[in-house]
Amino acid sequence: MNWQGIDLRWAYGDLLLSLSRRTRCVQRAYDVLHDALLRFALAQHQQPLAQPNAYLRRVAHSVLIDHFRRDARFQPLPEHHEEGVDGLVEDHAAPSAEHLLDIQQRLVALQRILDCLPPRCREVFWLARIEGCAQSEIAQQLGISLNMVERHMTRALLDLRNARELLCP
């Protein structure tokens, strides 16, 4: 059975077995394989590949590295153990120092952007996105029309999107 030049029996047989050995988890291996197949399908190939199975193996290896790197960002919390549904002890993971620093830097950048918004626009955004208020509640609480609440939210979201495009080209 072939799909875009890849022998799917090989992919779900040998390649999946190889990924299962590396991850020590069949579900993780399926995730890696499916991510690799998706990347393969989305890749823009000018010419047909001479060895699509070898290319897929390389893509799967890259996806596996990405999974391991993402997992390395978390560390188990030693004093927090909970008993799961099946009676097994589950470890909770805490983000690594690098991940926490990244989050902190993003929050500082977000705060700078929000500080540049007009006061009413910032207030509407805060009530809607942070406090979780409905637009009608915000309009009533601030004594403005629902249309103005929508305009303030639109302005805030556009400013945030523009700032994100500047920070992350």
Residue frames as qw, qx, qy, qz and C-alpha x, y, z in Angstrom:
[[0.000, 0.892, 0.453, 0.000, 0.00, 0.00, 0.00],
 [0.477, 0.093, 0.040, 0.873, 1.63, 3.25, -1.17],
 [0.045, -0.932, -0.342, 0.113, 0.93, 6.86, -0.25],
 [0.134, 0.967, -0.207, -0.061, 2.93, 9.59, -1.99],
 [0.577, 0.573, -0.565, 0.140, 5.65, 7.03, -2.74],
 [0.210, -0.452, 0.737, -0.456, 5.85, 5.74, 0.86],
 [0.552, -0.116, -0.816, -0.128, 5.20, 2.11, 1.65],
 [0.504, -0.548, 0.141, -0.653, 2.72, 2.46, 4.51],
 [0.946, -0.227, -0.230, -0.022, 3.23, -1.16, 5.58],
 [0.657, 0.208, -0.347, 0.636, 6.90, -0.36, 6.13],
 [0.059, -0.530, 0.194, -0.824, 6.02, 2.92, 7.92],
 [0.690, -0.449, 0.103, -0.558, 3.53, 1.29, 10.29],
 [0.972, -0.099, -0.194, 0.085, 5.69, -1.81, 10.67],
 [0.763, 0.081, -0.205, 0.607, 9.45, -1.28, 10.73],
 [0.154, 0.505, -0.118, 0.841, 9.55, 2.48, 11.24],
 [0.583, -0.617, -0.062, -0.524, 6.93, 2.42, 13.99],
 [0.917, -0.285, -0.217, 0.177, 8.77, -0.43, 15.73],
 [0.591, 0.241, -0.199, 0.744, 12.02, 1.55, 15.56],
 [0.139, -0.573, 0.061, -0.806, 10.31, 4.64, 16.97],
 [0.779, -0.528, -0.190, -0.282, 8.68, 2.55, 19.71],
 [0.844, -0.114, -0.273, 0.448, 12.07, 1.28, 20.82],
 [0.352, 0.336, -0.158, 0.859, 13.50, 4.78, 20.96],
 [0.326, -0.510, 0.017, -0.796, 10.55, 6.34, 22.78],
 [0.121, -0.025, -0.922, 0.368, 9.72, 3.28, 24.90],
 [0.356, 0.399, 0.523, -0.664, 6.07, 4.20, 24.35],
 [0.340, 0.341, 0.782, 0.396, 3.86, 2.99, 21.52],
 [0.125, 0.879, 0.448, -0.102, 1.52, 5.99, 21.75],
 [0.170, -0.807, 0.225, 0.518, 4.46, 8.42, 21.57],
 [0.373, -0.146, 0.732, 0.551, 5.81, 6.47, 18.57],
 [0.286, 0.631, 0.692, 0.205, 2.44, 6.82, 16.82],
 [0.015, -0.935, -0.165, 0.312, 2.47, 10.56, 17.55],
 [0.279, -0.597, 0.479, 0.579, 5.97, 10.92, 16.12],
 [0.370, 0.144, 0.797, 0.455, 5.09, 8.89, 13.03],
 [0.211, 0.784, 0.582, 0.052, 1.91, 10.87, 12.39],
 [0.100, -0.895, 0.058, 0.431, 3.75, 14.17, 12.85],
 [0.344, -0.368, 0.644, 0.576, 6.42, 12.95, 10.42],
 [0.341, 0.420, 0.773, 0.330, 3.81, 11.90, 7.85],
 [0.097, 0.913, 0.360, -0.164, 2.15, 15.30, 8.19],
 [0.194, -0.766, 0.315, 0.525, 5.46, 17.12, 7.70],
 [0.398, -0.056, 0.767, 0.501, 6.19, 14.89, 4.72],
 [0.287, 0.647, 0.686, 0.170, 2.82, 15.68, 3.17],
 [0.010, 0.956, 0.194, -0.221, 3.19, 19.42, 3.74],
 [0.446, -0.486, 0.408, 0.632, 6.75, 19.62, 2.39],
 [0.545, 0.763, -0.038, -0.345, 7.09, 21.28, -0.99],
 [0.653, -0.199, 0.611, 0.401, 9.01, 18.89, -3.26],
 [0.321, 0.638, -0.311, -0.628, 10.01, 20.29, -6.67],
 [0.500, 0.322, -0.748, -0.294, 10.88, 16.82, -7.98],
 [0.916, -0.265, -0.193, -0.233, 9.72, 13.36, -6.97],
 [0.416, -0.690, 0.581, -0.115, 11.90, 11.91, -4.24],
 [0.522, 0.384, -0.752, -0.118, 14.21, 9.06, -5.21],
 [0.431, -0.092, -0.854, 0.276, 13.90, 7.42, -1.78],
 [0.401, -0.583, -0.111, -0.697, 10.74, 8.63, -0.03],
 [0.832, -0.442, -0.334, 0.018, 11.03, 5.98, 2.74],
 [0.647, -0.023, -0.259, 0.717, 14.55, 7.16, 3.63],
 [0.004, 0.434, 0.011, 0.901, 13.31, 10.75, 3.61],
 [0.637, -0.573, -0.254, -0.448, 10.41, 9.86, 5.91],
 [0.818, -0.290, -0.353, 0.350, 12.83, 8.06, 8.28],
 [0.410, 0.159, -0.172, 0.881, 14.93, 11.25, 8.45],
 [0.293, -0.510, -0.133, -0.798, 11.85, 13.42, 9.04],
 [0.781, -0.494, -0.350, -0.152, 10.68, 11.03, 11.78],
 [0.702, -0.111, -0.333, 0.620, 14.11, 11.24, 13.41],
 [0.121, 0.313, -0.069, 0.939, 13.86, 15.06, 13.42],
 [0.551, -0.530, -0.244, -0.597, 10.36, 14.94, 14.89],
 [0.824, -0.347, -0.410, 0.178, 11.59, 12.53, 17.56],
 [0.482, 0.065, -0.269, 0.831, 14.37, 14.94, 18.49],
 [0.200, -0.446, -0.081, -0.868, 11.79, 17.74, 18.73],
 [0.736, -0.497, -0.355, -0.291, 9.68, 15.61, 21.09],
 [0.766, -0.223, -0.373, 0.473, 12.68, 14.79, 23.29],
 [0.274, 0.226, -0.145, 0.923, 13.74, 18.45, 23.42],
 [0.418, -0.516, -0.180, -0.726, 10.24, 19.55, 24.37],
 [0.819, -0.440, -0.366, -0.043, 10.09, 16.91, 27.09],
 [0.651, 0.006, -0.339, 0.679, 13.51, 17.98, 28.40],
 [0.036, -0.502, 0.038, -0.863, 12.02, 21.38, 29.21],
 [0.685, -0.528, -0.052, -0.499, 10.04, 19.78, 32.04],
 [0.261, 0.295, -0.831, 0.393, 11.34, 18.23, 35.22],
 [0.567, -0.473, -0.664, -0.119, 9.39, 16.11, 37.71],
 [0.308, -0.675, 0.257, -0.619, 8.40, 17.74, 40.97],
 [0.348, 0.187, -0.878, 0.270, 9.86, 15.56, 43.72],
 [0.123, 0.062, 0.732, -0.667, 7.33, 16.23, 46.49],
 [0.592, 0.246, 0.107, -0.760, 4.17, 16.19, 44.39],
 [0.103, 0.032, -0.960, -0.259, 2.88, 12.71, 43.68],
 [0.635, 0.049, 0.202, -0.745, -0.75, 11.84, 43.11],
 [0.405, 0.051, 0.913, 0.019, -2.40, 8.50, 42.80],
 [0.271, 0.121, -0.525, -0.798, -3.98, 8.12, 39.39],
 [0.764, -0.017, -0.059, -0.643, -7.28, 6.50, 38.47],
 [0.873, 0.124, -0.464, -0.079, -5.65, 3.09, 38.07],
 [0.805, -0.587, -0.017, 0.084, -3.84, 3.33, 41.43],
 [0.760, 0.179, -0.033, 0.624, -0.44, 4.18, 39.96],
 [0.304, -0.737, -0.094, 0.596, 1.55, 7.15, 41.24],
 [0.516, 0.726, 0.252, 0.378, 1.75, 9.95, 38.69],
 [0.470, -0.341, -0.028, 0.814, 4.58, 12.47, 38.62],
 [0.251, 0.931, 0.253, -0.076, 3.76, 16.05, 37.73],
 [0.668, 0.176, 0.117, 0.713, 6.30, 17.94, 35.67],
 [0.128, -0.869, -0.115, 0.464, 7.50, 21.47, 36.25],
 [0.587, 0.792, -0.015, 0.166, 8.84, 23.65, 33.46],
 [0.761, -0.028, -0.098, 0.640, 12.60, 24.03, 33.22],
 [0.273, -0.645, -0.091, 0.708, 14.40, 27.27, 34.06],
 [0.165, -0.072, 0.518, 0.836, 14.80, 28.08, 30.35],
 [0.090, -0.530, -0.746, -0.392, 11.08, 27.63, 29.73],
 [0.277, -0.769, -0.463, 0.343, 10.20, 29.80, 32.74],
 [0.264, -0.459, 0.153, 0.834, 12.56, 32.54, 31.50],
 [0.069, 0.191, 0.665, 0.718, 10.96, 32.38, 28.05],
 [0.189, -0.696, -0.683, -0.111, 7.49, 32.73, 29.58],
 [0.318, -0.701, -0.246, 0.589, 8.65, 35.62, 31.75],
 [0.212, -0.238, 0.360, 0.877, 10.12, 37.45, 28.74],
 [0.038, -0.405, -0.723, -0.559, 6.91, 36.97, 26.77],
 [0.260, -0.756, -0.582, 0.151, 4.83, 38.31, 29.66],
 [0.290, -0.564, -0.014, 0.773, 7.05, 41.39, 29.96],
 [0.102, 0.013, 0.556, 0.825, 6.68, 41.99, 26.20],
 [0.150, -0.584, -0.744, -0.287, 2.90, 41.55, 26.47],
 [0.293, -0.733, -0.409, 0.457, 2.75, 44.00, 29.37],
 [0.224, -0.339, 0.226, 0.885, 4.67, 46.59, 27.31],
 [0.028, -0.273, -0.684, -0.676, 2.18, 46.21, 24.47],
 [0.260, -0.688, -0.677, -0.020, -0.79, 46.50, 26.82],
 [0.319, -0.601, -0.217, 0.700, 0.75, 49.61, 28.41],
 [0.127, -0.110, 0.397, 0.902, 0.75, 51.26, 24.98],
 [0.074, -0.542, -0.758, -0.355, -3.02, 50.82, 24.59],
 [0.233, -0.489, 0.015, -0.840, -5.35, 53.65, 25.54],
 [0.196, -0.176, 0.747, -0.610, -6.62, 53.24, 29.13],
 [0.724, 0.131, 0.241, -0.632, -10.22, 52.35, 28.20],
 [0.760, 0.381, -0.472, -0.233, -9.07, 49.89, 25.53],
 [0.264, 0.342, -0.836, 0.340, -6.70, 48.24, 28.02],
 [0.412, -0.087, 0.607, -0.674, -9.48, 48.03, 30.61],
 [0.820, 0.232, -0.032, -0.523, -11.89, 46.39, 28.17],
 [0.646, 0.392, -0.655, -0.018, -9.23, 43.91, 27.07],
 [0.022, 0.296, -0.815, 0.498, -8.38, 43.06, 30.68],
 [0.597, 0.013, 0.452, -0.663, -12.00, 42.50, 31.65],
 [0.839, 0.314, -0.172, -0.410, -12.69, 40.34, 28.59],
 [0.730, 0.391, -0.556, 0.061, -9.56, 38.22, 28.34],
 [0.228, 0.303, -0.756, 0.533, -8.24, 38.08, 31.89],
 [0.379, -0.045, 0.561, -0.735, -11.36, 38.42, 34.03],
 [0.059, 0.172, 0.958, 0.223, -13.50, 36.48, 31.54],
 [0.302, 0.482, 0.431, -0.700, -16.39, 38.95, 31.47],
 [0.444, 0.542, 0.659, 0.273, -18.89, 38.91, 28.63],
 [0.230, 0.256, 0.222, 0.912, -19.03, 41.96, 26.38],
 [0.324, -0.694, -0.423, -0.483, -22.48, 42.89, 27.66],
 [0.654, -0.628, -0.298, 0.297, -21.20, 42.79, 31.26],
 [0.518, -0.108, 0.042, 0.848, -18.25, 45.01, 30.32],
 [0.015, 0.495, 0.354, 0.793, -20.53, 47.50, 28.60],
 [0.502, -0.739, -0.385, -0.231, -22.78, 47.67, 31.66],
 [0.706, -0.479, -0.200, 0.481, -19.87, 47.84, 34.13],
 [0.434, -0.112, 0.122, 0.886, -18.07, 50.63, 32.25],
 [0.220, 0.724, 0.364, -0.543, -21.20, 52.48, 31.16],
 [0.107, 0.453, -0.523, -0.714, -20.41, 52.28, 27.44],
 [0.806, 0.300, -0.043, -0.508, -22.25, 50.79, 24.50],
 [0.886, -0.039, 0.453, 0.091, -21.73, 47.22, 23.33],
 [0.672, 0.707, 0.043, 0.214, -20.47, 48.63, 20.03],
 [0.011, 0.886, -0.407, 0.222, -17.71, 50.53, 21.87],
 [0.721, -0.429, 0.542, -0.041, -16.71, 47.39, 23.75],
 [0.876, 0.321, 0.318, 0.169, -16.35, 45.57, 20.42],
 [0.424, 0.860, -0.135, 0.249, -14.29, 48.47, 18.98],
 [0.312, -0.793, 0.499, -0.159, -11.96, 48.51, 21.99],
 [0.836, -0.177, 0.517, 0.039, -11.47, 44.74, 21.79],
 [0.776, 0.575, 0.165, 0.199, -10.78, 44.93, 18.06],
 [0.173, 0.910, -0.301, 0.229, -8.23, 47.69, 18.59],
 [0.537, -0.626, 0.555, -0.102, -6.48, 45.75, 21.36],
 [0.881, 0.058, 0.461, 0.090, -6.36, 42.52, 19.35],
 [0.641, 0.735, 0.023, 0.220, -5.06, 44.31, 16.25],
 [0.052, -0.882, 0.424, -0.198, -2.35, 46.04, 18.28],
 [0.710, -0.410, 0.572, -0.040, -1.35, 42.71, 19.85],
 [0.870, 0.343, 0.323, 0.144, -1.24, 41.01, 16.46],
 [0.432, 0.860, -0.145, 0.229, 0.86, 43.80, 14.96],
 [0.305, -0.782, 0.521, -0.155, 3.27, 43.69, 17.89],
 [0.846, -0.151, 0.510, 0.027, 3.58, 39.91, 17.58],
 [0.777, 0.581, 0.143, 0.196, 4.40, 40.24, 13.88],
 [0.163, 0.898, -0.333, 0.236, 7.13, 42.75, 14.75],
 [0.493, -0.617, 0.591, -0.165, 8.58, 40.57, 17.52],
 [0.644, -0.075, 0.756, 0.085, 8.25, 37.23, 15.70],
 [0.416, 0.560, -0.339, -0.631, 8.77, 37.78, 11.96]]
